[in-house]
Amino acid sequence: MRIPAHSVCTAVRDDIVAGVYERGSRLTEEVLARRYGVSRVPVREALRTLEAEGFVVTRRHAGACVAEPTEQEAADLLEMRMLLEPLGAARAAQRRTEAHLKVLRGLVRLGQERARRGGSEDLRSLGGWFHETLAQASGSPSLTSMLTQLRHKIAWMYTVEAPASPTESWTEHGAIVDAVARGDAERARALTTLHAERATGAHRLRFSGAAERVRTSQQAVNMSGQRH
């Protein structure tokens, strides 16, 4: 696989999210450089970025490794998203452009059509595109970046069950777009909060057993320290 040097970070992140690299596994510059067909310099830069994002940790005697987040850290991500997505929707109601509205309305039409026909994989990707566009419509690059990073990490840590009623889910998307189009920031915020709360219930942690072992191990270390 040969990719542009500036795309190494995205490629490694995508492979971590997809489970190509297991949690706790080593990420050596030499192996990654060979896999992606680049020199070790962009690999080194990518690992620094991914460490800042929380996907990678550096361990003594092991070097860069895939992070092993706890259940609490995973739960915190969902809570942060529930706070930030409504904020993004409220700002989108104040700052969106006609181009944003055109894309959002097109996605809602397509999502509603696909929901009637079935096809969860298409709906999942359309939903991601919808929320990415809504974040971009906020006019805040820093907020958009934070939400994008949250989506990547949530996709890494959780599996998401298909909604019981995909048509209803896309009706909610449509209502959010209507509020954004009218410039009604408070309604956009409220509708997005309800939508995020319902979506959160469909998330299932991928690594609950591993996280439990990590937490138990940490407790044992703490208890040992107390005894001494």
C-alpha positions as CSV (number, residue, x, y, z in Angstrom):
1,M,0.0,0.0,0.0
2,R,1.5,3.3,-1.0
3,I,-0.2,6.5,0.1
4,P,0.8,10.2,0.2
5,A,2.9,11.2,3.2
6,H,0.3,13.7,4.4
7,S,-2.3,10.9,4.5
8,V,-0.4,8.6,6.8
9,C,-2.1,9.9,10.0
10,T,-5.6,9.3,8.5
11,A,-4.6,5.8,7.3
12,V,-3.2,4.7,10.6
13,R,-6.2,6.2,12.5
14,D,-8.6,4.4,10.1
15,D,-6.8,1.1,10.6
16,I,-6.9,1.6,14.4
17,V,-10.7,2.3,14.3
18,A,-11.2,-0.7,12.0
19,G,-9.4,-3.0,14.4
20,V,-6.4,-3.7,12.2
21,Y,-4.2,-2.8,15.1
22,E,-5.5,-4.3,18.4
23,R,-5.6,-2.3,21.6
24,G,-2.2,-2.4,23.4
25,S,-0.3,-3.6,20.3
26,R,3.0,-2.0,19.3
27,L,3.2,0.4,16.4
28,T,6.8,0.4,15.1
29,E,7.8,3.1,12.7
30,E,9.6,0.6,10.5
31,V,6.6,-1.7,10.0
32,L,4.2,1.2,9.5
33,A,6.5,2.9,7.0
34,R,6.7,-0.4,5.0
35,R,2.9,-0.9,5.2
36,Y,2.0,2.5,3.9
37,G,4.9,2.9,1.5
38,V,6.4,6.0,3.1
39,S,9.6,7.0,5.0
40,R,9.7,6.9,8.8
41,V,9.4,10.7,9.1
42,P,5.6,11.0,8.2
43,V,5.0,7.9,10.3
44,R,6.7,9.6,13.3
45,E,4.6,12.7,12.8
46,A,1.4,10.7,12.5
47,L,2.1,8.8,15.8
48,R,2.6,12.2,17.6
49,T,-0.7,13.4,16.3
50,L,-2.5,10.2,17.1
51,E,-1.0,10.3,20.6
52,A,-2.4,13.8,21.1
53,E,-5.8,12.6,19.9
54,G,-5.7,9.7,22.4
55,F,-5.4,6.8,19.9
56,V,-1.8,6.1,20.7
57,V,0.3,6.0,23.9
58,T,4.1,5.9,24.4
59,R,5.3,3.3,26.8
60,R,8.7,2.8,28.3
61,H,10.6,0.0,26.7
62,A,7.8,-0.6,24.2
63,G,7.5,2.7,22.3
64,A,4.3,3.7,20.6
65,C,1.3,1.4,21.2
66,V,-2.4,1.5,20.5
67,A,-4.2,3.0,23.5
68,E,-6.4,0.9,25.8
69,P,-9.2,3.3,27.0
70,T,-11.3,2.4,30.0
71,E,-15.1,2.2,30.1
72,Q,-15.2,5.5,31.9
73,E,-13.1,7.2,29.2
74,A,-15.5,5.7,26.5
75,A,-18.6,6.9,28.4
76,D,-17.1,10.4,28.7
77,L,-16.9,10.6,24.9
78,L,-20.6,10.0,24.5
79,E,-21.3,12.6,27.2
80,M,-19.1,15.1,25.4
81,R,-20.8,14.5,22.1
82,M,-24.2,15.0,23.8
83,L,-23.0,18.5,24.9
84,L,-21.1,19.5,21.7
85,E,-23.5,18.3,19.0
86,P,-26.4,20.5,20.2
87,L,-24.0,23.4,20.5
88,G,-23.0,22.9,16.9
89,A,-26.6,22.7,15.7
90,A,-27.4,26.0,17.5
91,R,-24.5,27.7,15.9
92,A,-25.4,26.2,12.5
93,A,-28.8,27.9,12.8
94,Q,-27.0,31.2,13.1
95,R,-24.1,30.7,10.7
96,R,-25.1,28.2,8.0
97,T,-24.8,29.0,4.4
98,E,-27.2,28.1,1.6
99,A,-24.6,25.5,0.4
100,H,-24.8,23.8,3.8
101,L,-28.6,23.7,3.7
102,K,-28.6,22.3,0.2
103,V,-26.3,19.4,1.3
104,L,-28.2,18.8,4.5
105,R,-31.6,18.7,2.7
106,G,-30.2,16.4,0.1
107,L,-28.9,14.0,2.7
108,V,-32.3,14.0,4.5
109,R,-34.1,13.2,1.3
110,L,-31.7,10.4,0.5
111,G,-31.7,9.1,4.0
112,Q,-35.5,9.0,4.2
113,E,-35.6,7.2,0.8
114,R,-33.0,4.6,1.9
115,A,-34.7,4.2,5.3
116,R,-37.9,3.2,3.5
117,R,-36.0,0.7,1.4
118,G,-33.8,-0.7,4.1
119,G,-29.9,-0.9,4.0
120,S,-28.3,-0.1,7.4
121,E,-24.8,0.3,6.0
122,D,-25.8,3.1,3.6
123,L,-27.8,4.8,6.4
124,R,-24.8,4.7,8.8
125,S,-22.5,6.4,6.3
126,L,-25.2,8.9,5.3
127,G,-25.8,9.7,9.0
128,G,-22.1,10.3,9.5
129,W,-22.1,12.6,6.5
130,F,-25.1,14.5,7.9
131,H,-23.6,15.1,11.3
132,E,-20.2,16.1,9.7
133,T,-22.0,18.7,7.5
134,L,-24.1,20.0,10.4
135,A,-20.8,20.5,12.4
136,Q,-19.2,22.3,9.4
137,A,-22.3,24.6,9.2
138,S,-21.5,25.8,12.7
139,G,-18.8,28.0,11.2
140,S,-16.4,27.0,14.0
141,P,-13.4,25.0,12.8
142,S,-12.3,24.1,16.3
143,L,-15.8,22.7,17.2
144,T,-15.9,20.9,13.9
145,S,-12.5,19.3,14.6
146,M,-13.5,18.3,18.1
147,L,-16.7,16.6,16.8
148,T,-14.9,14.9,14.0
149,Q,-12.3,13.5,16.5
150,L,-15.1,12.4,18.8
151,R,-16.9,10.5,16.0
152,H,-13.6,8.7,15.1
153,K,-13.0,7.6,18.8
154,I,-16.7,6.6,19.4
155,A,-16.6,4.5,16.2
156,W,-13.4,2.9,17.6
157,M,-14.8,2.1,21.0
158,Y,-18.5,1.3,20.2
159,T,-20.6,-0.7,17.9
160,V,-23.9,1.0,17.1
161,E,-27.2,-0.9,16.7
162,A,-29.4,0.1,13.8
163,P,-32.3,2.3,15.0
164,A,-35.6,0.4,15.6
165,S,-37.2,2.9,13.2
166,P,-34.7,4.4,10.7
167,T,-37.5,6.4,9.1
168,E,-38.2,8.1,12.4
169,S,-34.5,8.8,12.9
170,W,-34.3,10.6,9.5
171,T,-37.5,12.5,10.4
172,E,-35.6,13.8,13.3
173,H,-32.7,14.8,11.0
174,G,-35.2,16.6,8.8
175,A,-36.7,18.5,11.8
176,I,-33.2,19.6,12.8
177,V,-32.5,21.0,9.3
178,D,-35.8,22.8,9.3
179,A,-34.9,24.6,12.6
180,V,-31.4,25.4,11.2
181,A,-32.9,26.8,8.0
182,R,-35.3,29.0,10.0
183,G,-32.4,30.3,12.2
184,D,-34.1,28.9,15.3
185,A,-31.0,28.1,17.4
186,E,-32.8,27.0,20.6
187,R,-35.1,24.6,18.7
188,A,-32.1,23.2,16.7
189,R,-30.3,22.7,20.1
190,A,-33.3,21.0,21.7
191,L,-34.0,18.7,18.8
192,T,-30.3,17.7,18.5
193,T,-30.2,17.0,22.2
194,L,-33.1,14.6,22.0
195,H,-31.7,13.0,18.9
196,A,-28.3,12.5,20.6
197,E,-29.9,11.0,23.7
198,R,-31.8,8.4,21.6
199,A,-28.7,7.6,19.6
200,T,-26.6,7.1,22.7
201,G,-28.8,4.2,23.8
202,A,-27.9,2.2,20.7
203,H,-24.1,2.2,21.5
204,R,-22.5,-1.0,22.8
205,L,-19.0,-1.0,24.1
206,R,-16.6,-3.2,22.1
207,F,-14.2,-4.0,24.8
208,S,-16.0,-4.1,28.2
209,G,-14.2,-7.3,29.3
210,A,-10.8,-5.7,28.5
211,A,-11.7,-2.5,30.2
212,E,-12.9,-4.4,33.3
213,R,-9.5,-6.2,33.5
214,V,-7.6,-2.9,33.2
215,R,-9.7,-1.3,35.9
216,T,-9.3,-4.4,38.2
217,S,-5.6,-4.3,37.6
218,Q,-5.4,-0.6,38.5
219,Q,-7.4,-1.2,41.7
220,A,-5.0,-3.9,42.7
221,V,-2.0,-1.7,42.2
222,N,-3.7,1.1,44.2
223,M,-4.5,-1.3,47.0
224,S,-0.9,-2.6,47.0
225,G,0.4,0.9,47.3
226,Q,-1.9,1.6,50.3
227,R,-0.7,-1.5,52.1
228,H,2.9,-0.2,51.9
